[in-house]
Amino acid sequence: MKLRFAHASLLAAASAAVLLFSTAAGAAVDEDAAKATAKRNDCFKCHAVDKTKKGPSYKKIADKFKGKADAEEKIIKNITTGPKVKLEDGTEEEHKIIDTKDKAEIKNLIDWILSR
């Protein structure tokens, strides 16, 4: 009886690990699609991956939000509502609103930014 229980527990743990791995693998960022979304929306006019332009670099944005539970929510708000943002030179302007309502496309873009 103990052997069956141990075997069942091992099988359940292995199944959970496979499910967790496949979920994480399925959530991988499509870098090409994210870059295409950013390019189509002129994001690279103000942002670069690793250098400061008119706006902060994506690396700086990722560092700012690292470990914060509300990171995705705050970036979604920035790119979908056009709030006033402070630029690197201290001036303010309205952030451009992204041209898509596709939640998966927006999430992919945000995940790509946060992975820098």
VMD Tcl script that builds the backbone (N, CA, C; Angstrom):
set m [mol new atoms 348]
animate dup $m
set s [atomselect $m all]
$s set {name element resname resid chain x y z} {
  {N N MET 1 A 0.813 -1.188 0.000}
  {CA C MET 1 A 0.000 0.000 0.000}
  {C C MET 1 A 0.863 1.261 0.000}
  {N N LYS 2 A 1.928 1.258 0.813}
  {CA C LYS 2 A 2.809 2.417 0.873}
  {C C LYS 2 A 3.470 2.672 -0.476}
  {N N LEU 3 A 3.814 1.624 -1.178}
  {CA C LEU 3 A 4.462 1.761 -2.474}
  {C C LEU 3 A 3.526 2.407 -3.484}
  {N N ARG 4 A 2.267 2.003 -3.492}
  {CA C ARG 4 A 1.290 2.615 -4.401}
  {C C ARG 4 A 1.107 4.099 -4.097}
  {N N PHE 5 A 1.047 4.442 -2.811}
  {CA C PHE 5 A 0.878 5.834 -2.406}
  {C C PHE 5 A 2.084 6.664 -2.846}
  {N N ALA 6 A 3.276 6.120 -2.632}
  {CA C ALA 6 A 4.501 6.818 -3.032}
  {C C ALA 6 A 4.541 6.985 -4.543}
  {N N HIS 7 A 4.152 5.956 -5.278}
  {CA C HIS 7 A 4.136 6.019 -6.742}
  {C C HIS 7 A 3.120 7.061 -7.206}
  {N N ALA 8 A 1.948 7.071 -6.589}
  {CA C ALA 8 A 0.906 8.042 -6.954}
  {C C ALA 8 A 1.358 9.463 -6.635}
  {N N SER 9 A 2.024 9.646 -5.500}
  {CA C SER 9 A 2.520 10.978 -5.129}
  {C C SER 9 A 3.595 11.450 -6.096}
  {N N LEU 10 A 4.476 10.542 -6.477}
  {CA C LEU 10 A 5.528 10.874 -7.434}
  {C C LEU 10 A 4.932 11.220 -8.788}
  {N N LEU 11 A 3.943 10.457 -9.215}
  {CA C LEU 11 A 3.274 10.715 -10.482}
  {C C LEU 11 A 2.561 12.068 -10.449}
  {N N ALA 12 A 1.900 12.391 -9.359}
  {CA C ALA 12 A 1.206 13.679 -9.222}
  {C C ALA 12 A 2.200 14.832 -9.252}
  {N N ALA 13 A 3.331 14.672 -8.564}
  {CA C ALA 13 A 4.346 15.726 -8.552}
  {C C ALA 13 A 4.946 15.922 -9.941}
  {N N ALA 14 A 5.198 14.835 -10.644}
  {CA C ALA 14 A 5.743 14.935 -11.997}
  {C C ALA 14 A 4.746 15.600 -12.935}
  {N N SER 15 A 3.487 15.255 -12.794}
  {CA C SER 15 A 2.445 15.869 -13.626}
  {C C SER 15 A 2.351 17.368 -13.361}
  {N N ALA 16 A 2.427 17.751 -12.100}
  {CA C ALA 16 A 2.374 19.172 -11.747}
  {C C ALA 16 A 3.570 19.914 -12.325}
  {N N ALA 17 A 4.741 19.298 -12.287}
  {CA C ALA 17 A 5.942 19.936 -12.834}
  {C C ALA 17 A 5.819 20.126 -14.344}
  {N N VAL 18 A 5.300 19.117 -15.031}
  {CA C VAL 18 A 5.109 19.222 -16.478}
  {C C VAL 18 A 4.119 20.325 -16.799}
  {N N LEU 19 A 3.030 20.393 -16.057}
  {CA C LEU 19 A 2.024 21.434 -16.275}
  {C C LEU 19 A 2.622 22.813 -16.033}
  {N N LEU 20 A 3.373 22.975 -14.966}
  {CA C LEU 20 A 4.003 24.260 -14.659}
  {C C LEU 20 A 4.985 24.652 -15.754}
  {N N PHE 21 A 5.804 23.707 -16.203}
  {CA C PHE 21 A 6.768 23.993 -17.254}
  {C C PHE 21 A 6.077 24.357 -18.559}
  {N N SER 22 A 5.035 23.630 -18.915}
  {CA C SER 22 A 4.355 23.918 -20.178}
  {C C SER 22 A 3.636 25.253 -20.120}
  {N N THR 23 A 3.127 25.649 -18.962}
  {CA C THR 23 A 2.497 26.951 -18.814}
  {C C THR 23 A 3.534 28.058 -18.970}
  {N N ALA 24 A 4.688 27.886 -18.343}
  {CA C ALA 24 A 5.749 28.889 -18.453}
  {C C ALA 24 A 6.260 28.959 -19.887}
  {N N ALA 25 A 6.408 27.817 -20.530}
  {CA C ALA 25 A 6.895 27.803 -21.905}
  {C C ALA 25 A 5.890 28.451 -22.841}
  {N N GLY 26 A 4.605 28.252 -22.566}
  {CA C GLY 26 A 3.560 28.840 -23.398}
  {C C GLY 26 A 3.481 30.348 -23.236}
  {N N ALA 27 A 4.045 30.871 -22.157}
  {CA C ALA 27 A 3.982 32.298 -21.879}
  {C C ALA 27 A 5.223 33.038 -22.384}
  {N N ALA 28 A 6.005 32.370 -23.208}
  {CA C ALA 28 A 7.233 32.988 -23.714}
  {C C ALA 28 A 6.908 34.224 -24.553}
  {N N VAL 29 A 7.782 35.195 -24.467}
  {CA C VAL 29 A 7.615 36.440 -25.206}
  {C C VAL 29 A 7.943 36.215 -26.679}
  {N N ASP 30 A 7.086 36.719 -27.552}
  {CA C ASP 30 A 7.369 36.711 -28.991}
  {C C ASP 30 A 8.063 38.038 -29.281}
  {N N GLU 31 A 9.386 38.007 -29.258}
  {CA C GLU 31 A 10.189 39.226 -29.386}
  {C C GLU 31 A 9.945 39.941 -30.713}
  {N N ASP 32 A 9.862 39.192 -31.790}
  {CA C ASP 32 A 9.633 39.809 -33.100}
  {C C ASP 32 A 8.290 40.527 -33.146}
  {N N ALA 33 A 7.256 39.896 -32.587}
  {CA C ALA 33 A 5.927 40.517 -32.573}
  {C C ALA 33 A 5.921 41.761 -31.686}
  {N N ALA 34 A 6.607 41.697 -30.544}
  {CA C ALA 34 A 6.677 42.852 -29.649}
  {C C ALA 34 A 7.384 44.021 -30.319}
  {N N LYS 35 A 8.489 43.741 -30.989}
  {CA C LYS 35 A 9.225 44.796 -31.693}
  {C C LYS 35 A 8.381 45.382 -32.826}
  {N N ALA 36 A 7.623 44.526 -33.504}
  {CA C ALA 36 A 6.756 45.006 -34.590}
  {C C ALA 36 A 5.664 45.922 -34.042}
  {N N THR 37 A 5.083 45.562 -32.903}
  {CA C THR 37 A 4.067 46.404 -32.263}
  {C C THR 37 A 4.680 47.739 -31.868}
  {N N ALA 38 A 5.861 47.702 -31.263}
  {CA C ALA 38 A 6.544 48.933 -30.846}
  {C C ALA 38 A 6.887 49.804 -32.053}
  {N N LYS 39 A 7.370 49.180 -33.106}
  {CA C LYS 39 A 7.739 49.939 -34.305}
  {C C LYS 39 A 6.502 50.576 -34.938}
  {N N ARG 40 A 5.424 49.797 -35.071}
  {CA C ARG 40 A 4.183 50.286 -35.682}
  {C C ARG 40 A 3.613 51.483 -34.909}
  {N N ASN 41 A 3.843 51.518 -33.610}
  {CA C ASN 41 A 3.314 52.581 -32.756}
  {C C ASN 41 A 4.323 53.693 -32.469}
  {N N ASP 42 A 5.426 53.702 -33.192}
  {CA C ASP 42 A 6.477 54.719 -33.034}
  {C C ASP 42 A 7.062 54.784 -31.628}
  {N N CYS 43 A 7.043 53.658 -30.914}
  {CA C CYS 43 A 7.607 53.636 -29.563}
  {C C CYS 43 A 9.106 53.938 -29.569}
  {N N PHE 44 A 9.778 53.484 -30.654}
  {CA C PHE 44 A 11.228 53.684 -30.732}
  {C C PHE 44 A 11.608 55.131 -31.011}
  {N N LYS 45 A 10.622 55.971 -31.274}
  {CA C LYS 45 A 10.881 57.405 -31.439}
  {C C LYS 45 A 11.361 57.988 -30.108}
  {N N CYS 46 A 10.776 57.521 -29.020}
  {CA C CYS 46 A 11.110 58.051 -27.691}
  {C C CYS 46 A 11.887 57.065 -26.817}
  {N N HIS 47 A 11.822 55.772 -27.131}
  {CA C HIS 47 A 12.462 54.744 -26.305}
  {C C HIS 47 A 13.417 53.909 -27.134}
  {N N ALA 48 A 14.473 53.424 -26.493}
  {CA C ALA 48 A 15.389 52.441 -27.073}
  {C C ALA 48 A 15.528 51.325 -26.046}
  {N N VAL 49 A 16.075 50.219 -26.465}
  {CA C VAL 49 A 16.208 49.093 -25.544}
  {C C VAL 49 A 17.146 49.429 -24.392}
  {N N ASP 50 A 18.322 49.962 -24.696}
  {CA C ASP 50 A 19.310 50.147 -23.633}
  {C C ASP 50 A 19.942 51.534 -23.566}
  {N N LYS 51 A 19.333 52.514 -24.230}
  {CA C LYS 51 A 19.855 53.875 -24.087}
  {C C LYS 51 A 18.691 54.858 -23.930}
  {N N THR 52 A 18.969 55.927 -23.246}
  {CA C THR 52 A 17.961 56.950 -23.013}
  {C C THR 52 A 17.806 57.812 -24.249}
  {N N LYS 53 A 16.578 58.023 -24.632}
  {CA C LYS 53 A 16.256 58.944 -25.718}
  {C C LYS 53 A 15.377 60.021 -25.088}
  {N N LYS 54 A 14.321 60.382 -25.758}
  {CA C LYS 54 A 13.362 61.342 -25.204}
  {C C LYS 54 A 12.704 60.759 -23.946}
  {N N GLY 55 A 12.478 59.461 -23.964}
  {CA C GLY 55 A 11.932 58.735 -22.814}
  {C C GLY 55 A 12.965 57.750 -22.300}
  {N N PRO 56 A 12.675 57.100 -21.185}
  {CA C PRO 56 A 13.641 56.149 -20.618}
  {C C PRO 56 A 13.803 54.916 -21.499}
  {N N SER 57 A 14.952 54.268 -21.370}
  {CA C SER 57 A 15.182 53.022 -22.101}
  {C C SER 57 A 14.269 51.939 -21.532}
  {N N TYR 58 A 14.036 50.909 -22.341}
  {CA C TYR 58 A 13.223 49.788 -21.847}
  {C C TYR 58 A 13.925 49.084 -20.700}
  {N N LYS 59 A 15.246 49.077 -20.710}
  {CA C LYS 59 A 15.994 48.488 -19.595}
  {C C LYS 59 A 15.722 49.275 -18.309}
  {N N LYS 60 A 15.706 50.590 -18.408}
  {CA C LYS 60 A 15.435 51.437 -17.237}
  {C C LYS 60 A 13.998 51.215 -16.742}
  {N N ILE 61 A 13.071 51.069 -17.669}
  {CA C ILE 61 A 11.671 50.800 -17.297}
  {C C ILE 61 A 11.576 49.445 -16.594}
  {N N ALA 62 A 12.233 48.423 -17.164}
  {CA C ALA 62 A 12.213 47.089 -16.560}
  {C C ALA 62 A 12.815 47.120 -15.155}
  {N N ASP 63 A 13.921 47.844 -14.987}
  {CA C ASP 63 A 14.555 47.964 -13.670}
  {C C ASP 63 A 13.623 48.652 -12.676}
  {N N LYS 64 A 12.920 49.680 -13.128}
  {CA C LYS 64 A 12.001 50.431 -12.268}
  {C C LYS 64 A 10.877 49.533 -11.739}
  {N N PHE 65 A 10.390 48.643 -12.588}
  {CA C PHE 65 A 9.251 47.819 -12.213}
  {C C PHE 65 A 9.620 46.426 -11.721}
  {N N LYS 66 A 10.905 46.104 -11.690}
  {CA C LYS 66 A 11.352 44.768 -11.289}
  {C C LYS 66 A 10.791 44.382 -9.918}
  {N N GLY 67 A 10.116 43.236 -9.870}
  {CA C GLY 67 A 9.578 42.712 -8.617}
  {C C GLY 67 A 8.301 43.376 -8.134}
  {N N LYS 68 A 7.749 44.305 -8.900}
  {CA C LYS 68 A 6.532 44.999 -8.480}
  {C C LYS 68 A 5.304 44.314 -9.080}
  {N N ALA 69 A 4.365 43.969 -8.211}
  {CA C ALA 69 A 3.176 43.238 -8.629}
  {C C ALA 69 A 2.300 44.038 -9.593}
  {N N ASP 70 A 2.364 45.359 -9.510}
  {CA C ASP 70 A 1.488 46.190 -10.348}
  {C C ASP 70 A 2.178 46.702 -11.611}
  {N N ALA 71 A 3.321 46.137 -11.965}
  {CA C ALA 71 A 4.088 46.606 -13.125}
  {C C ALA 71 A 3.263 46.557 -14.403}
  {N N GLU 72 A 2.669 45.415 -14.688}
  {CA C GLU 72 A 1.899 45.264 -15.919}
  {C C GLU 72 A 0.729 46.249 -15.950}
  {N N GLU 73 A 0.030 46.358 -14.842}
  {CA C GLU 73 A -1.120 47.276 -14.750}
  {C C GLU 73 A -0.702 48.725 -15.027}
  {N N LYS 74 A 0.414 49.150 -14.453}
  {CA C LYS 74 A 0.867 50.534 -14.641}
  {C C LYS 74 A 1.298 50.805 -16.082}
  {N N ILE 75 A 1.971 49.844 -16.694}
  {CA C ILE 75 A 2.400 50.043 -18.084}
  {C C ILE 75 A 1.188 50.024 -19.010}
  {N N ILE 76 A 0.236 49.142 -18.751}
  {CA C ILE 76 A -1.001 49.127 -19.556}
  {C C ILE 76 A -1.669 50.495 -19.498}
  {N N LYS 77 A -1.760 51.048 -18.304}
  {CA C LYS 77 A -2.385 52.366 -18.151}
  {C C LYS 77 A -1.627 53.411 -18.971}
  {N N ASN 78 A -0.297 53.356 -18.924}
  {CA C ASN 78 A 0.520 54.328 -19.661}
  {C C ASN 78 A 0.302 54.256 -21.158}
  {N N ILE 79 A 0.196 53.051 -21.702}
  {CA C ILE 79 A 0.139 52.921 -23.155}
  {C C ILE 79 A -1.282 52.893 -23.712}
  {N N THR 80 A -2.292 52.850 -22.839}
  {CA C THR 80 A -3.673 52.802 -23.340}
  {C C THR 80 A -4.510 54.024 -22.980}
  {N N THR 81 A -4.021 54.875 -22.071}
  {CA C THR 81 A -4.834 56.027 -21.650}
  {C C THR 81 A -4.196 57.379 -21.963}
  {N N GLY 82 A -2.918 57.390 -22.341}
  {CA C GLY 82 A -2.256 58.640 -22.712}
  {C C GLY 82 A -2.073 59.643 -21.591}
  {N N PRO 83 A -1.608 59.203 -20.413}
  {CA C PRO 83 A -1.403 60.162 -19.322}
  {C C PRO 83 A -0.218 61.082 -19.598}
  {N N LYS 84 A -0.125 62.175 -18.856}
  {CA C LYS 84 A 1.051 63.038 -18.933}
  {C C LYS 84 A 2.224 62.270 -18.336}
  {N N VAL 85 A 3.349 62.305 -19.029}
  {CA C VAL 85 A 4.563 61.652 -18.542}
  {C C VAL 85 A 5.699 62.662 -18.534}
  {N N LYS 86 A 6.588 62.492 -17.585}
  {CA C LYS 86 A 7.752 63.370 -17.492}
  {C C LYS 86 A 8.858 62.778 -18.357}
  {N N LEU 87 A 9.388 63.583 -19.246}
  {CA C LEU 87 A 10.449 63.147 -20.144}
  {C C LEU 87 A 11.806 63.327 -19.482}
  {N N GLU 88 A 12.820 62.757 -20.092}
  {CA C GLU 88 A 14.166 62.799 -19.533}
  {C C GLU 88 A 14.680 64.226 -19.350}
  {N N ASP 89 A 14.221 65.167 -20.190}
  {CA C ASP 89 A 14.679 66.558 -20.073}
  {C C ASP 89 A 13.857 67.365 -19.074}
  {N N GLY 90 A 12.912 66.700 -18.384}
  {CA C GLY 90 A 12.104 67.362 -17.369}
  {C C GLY 90 A 10.780 67.902 -17.875}
  {N N THR 91 A 10.589 67.965 -19.185}
  {CA C THR 91 A 9.314 68.433 -19.725}
  {C C THR 91 A 8.272 67.326 -19.622}
  {N N GLU 92 A 7.018 67.699 -19.822}
  {CA C GLU 92 A 5.932 66.726 -19.788}
  {C C GLU 92 A 5.164 66.748 -21.092}
  {N N GLU 93 A 4.647 65.583 -21.463}
  {CA C GLU 93 A 3.745 65.488 -22.609}
  {C C GLU 93 A 2.868 64.257 -22.427}
  {N N GLU 94 A 1.806 64.181 -23.208}
  {CA C GLU 94 A 0.932 63.018 -23.132}
  {C C GLU 94 A 1.603 61.833 -23.802}
  {N N HIS 95 A 1.551 60.695 -23.142}
  {CA C HIS 95 A 2.108 59.472 -23.714}
  {C C HIS 95 A 1.220 59.024 -24.866}
  {N N LYS 96 A 1.821 58.558 -25.934}
  {CA C LYS 96 A 1.071 58.070 -27.086}
  {C C LYS 96 A 0.239 56.847 -26.700}
  {N N ILE 97 A -0.967 56.761 -27.225}
  {CA C ILE 97 A -1.841 55.610 -26.980}
  {C C ILE 97 A -1.586 54.569 -28.064}
  {N N ILE 98 A -1.383 53.349 -27.633}
  {CA C ILE 98 A -1.100 52.255 -28.558}
  {C C ILE 98 A -2.325 51.987 -29.446}
  {N N ASP 99 A -2.080 51.527 -30.660}
  {CA C ASP 99 A -3.155 51.377 -31.650}
  {C C ASP 99 A -3.905 50.051 -31.617}
  {N N THR 100 A -3.710 49.251 -30.589}
  {CA C THR 100 A -4.378 47.956 -30.524}
  {C C THR 100 A -5.146 47.805 -29.216}
  {N N LYS 101 A -6.222 47.042 -29.290}
  {CA C LYS 101 A -6.991 46.682 -28.090}
  {C C LYS 101 A -6.801 45.201 -27.777}
  {N N ASP 102 A -5.991 44.517 -28.609}
  {CA C ASP 102 A -5.737 43.085 -28.455}
  {C C ASP 102 A -4.923 42.856 -27.178}
  {N N LYS 103 A -5.567 42.270 -26.175}
  {CA C LYS 103 A -4.921 42.091 -24.870}
  {C C LYS 103 A -3.667 41.226 -24.951}
  {N N ALA 104 A -3.690 40.210 -25.815}
  {CA C ALA 104 A -2.516 39.342 -25.955}
  {C C ALA 104 A -1.343 40.111 -26.567}
  {N N GLU 105 A -1.633 40.962 -27.541}
  {CA C GLU 105 A -0.577 41.754 -28.171}
  {C C GLU 105 A 0.009 42.758 -27.179}
  {N N ILE 106 A -0.846 43.392 -26.398}
  {CA C ILE 106 A -0.396 44.348 -25.380}
  {C C ILE 106 A 0.429 43.633 -24.321}
  {N N LYS 107 A -0.056 42.478 -23.855}
  {CA C LYS 107 A 0.673 41.719 -22.829}
  {C C LYS 107 A 2.037 41.287 -23.352}
  {N N ASN 108 A 2.099 40.845 -24.606}
  {CA C ASN 108 A 3.374 40.441 -25.182}
  {C C ASN 108 A 4.352 41.614 -25.216}
  {N N LEU 109 A 3.868 42.791 -25.603}
  {CA C LEU 109 A 4.718 43.978 -25.632}
  {C C LEU 109 A 5.235 44.304 -24.228}
  {N N ILE 110 A 4.344 44.285 -23.261}
  {CA C ILE 110 A 4.735 44.597 -21.885}
  {C C ILE 110 A 5.713 43.558 -21.348}
  {N N ASP 111 A 5.446 42.281 -21.604}
  {CA C ASP 111 A 6.366 41.224 -21.148}
  {C C ASP 111 A 7.739 41.410 -21.784}
  {N N TRP 112 A 7.759 41.817 -23.061}
  {CA C TRP 112 A 9.040 42.055 -23.733}
  {C C TRP 112 A 9.782 43.231 -23.077}
  {N N ILE 113 A 9.063 44.314 -22.810}
  {CA C ILE 113 A 9.689 45.471 -22.161}
  {C C ILE 113 A 10.249 45.065 -20.794}
  {N N LEU 114 A 9.450 44.361 -20.011}
  {CA C LEU 114 A 9.872 43.979 -18.666}
  {C C LEU 114 A 10.987 42.929 -18.665}
  {N N SER 115 A 11.207 42.261 -19.785}
  {CA C SER 115 A 12.267 41.259 -19.846}
  {C C SER 115 A 13.622 41.845 -20.231}
  {N N ARG 116 A 13.655 43.135 -20.463}
  {CA C ARG 116 A 14.918 43.767 -20.893}
  {C C ARG 116 A 15.862 43.753 -19.748}
}
mol reanalyze $m
mol bondsrecalc $m
mol representation Tube
mol addrep $m
